[in-house]
Amino acid sequence: MLKSRDEKEAEFVYENPYSNWKKLIKGEIDPIKGLLTRKFKLKGQYDEGYESHQSC
């Protein structure tokens, strides 16, 4: 585990409170449903890929 988010650069960061991480690991929260219900946050440059697939 990293001590700080700045120790390693990532394209995406999936973040949430510790209590929700525990529920995710136990299978009580689905990762996609967690994003849709705003229990989790996804930070990064995911909008560019999404826009390029919109024209298909």
C-alpha positions in Angstrom: 0.0 0.0 0.0 1.2 3.5 -0.8 1.6 6.1 1.9 0.6 8.9 -0.5 -1.3 9.1 -3.7 1.7 11.1 -5.1 4.1 8.1 -4.8 2.8 6.6 -8.1 1.0 8.2 -11.0 -2.1 6.5 -12.2 -4.5 7.3 -15.1 -7.5 6.7 -12.8 -8.1 7.0 -9.1 -11.1 5.0 -7.6 -11.7 6.6 -4.2 -14.2 6.3 -1.4 -14.4 6.2 2.4 -12.8 3.3 4.2 -16.2 2.0 5.3 -17.2 1.6 1.6 -13.9 -0.1 0.8 -14.7 -2.7 3.4 -18.2 -3.2 2.0 -16.7 -3.6 -1.5 -14.2 -6.2 -0.4 -17.0 -8.1 1.4 -19.2 -8.0 -1.7 -21.8 -5.8 -0.1 -21.4 -3.1 -2.7 -20.9 -3.6 -6.5 -18.2 -1.4 -7.9 -20.2 -0.1 -10.8 -23.4 0.4 -8.7 -21.1 2.2 -6.2 -20.1 4.7 -8.9 -23.7 5.2 -10.1 -24.9 5.8 -6.5 -22.0 8.1 -5.8 -20.6 5.9 -3.0 -17.3 5.9 -5.0 -15.6 8.5 -7.1 -13.6 7.8 -10.2 -11.1 10.5 -11.1 -9.0 10.7 -14.3 -9.2 11.4 -18.0 -11.9 8.9 -18.9 -14.1 11.4 -20.8 -11.8 11.4 -23.9 -12.3 7.7 -24.6 -16.0 8.0 -23.9 -16.5 10.8 -26.4 -14.5 9.0 -29.1 -16.9 6.0 -28.8 -20.0 8.1 -29.0 -19.8 8.5 -32.8 -19.8 4.7 -33.4 
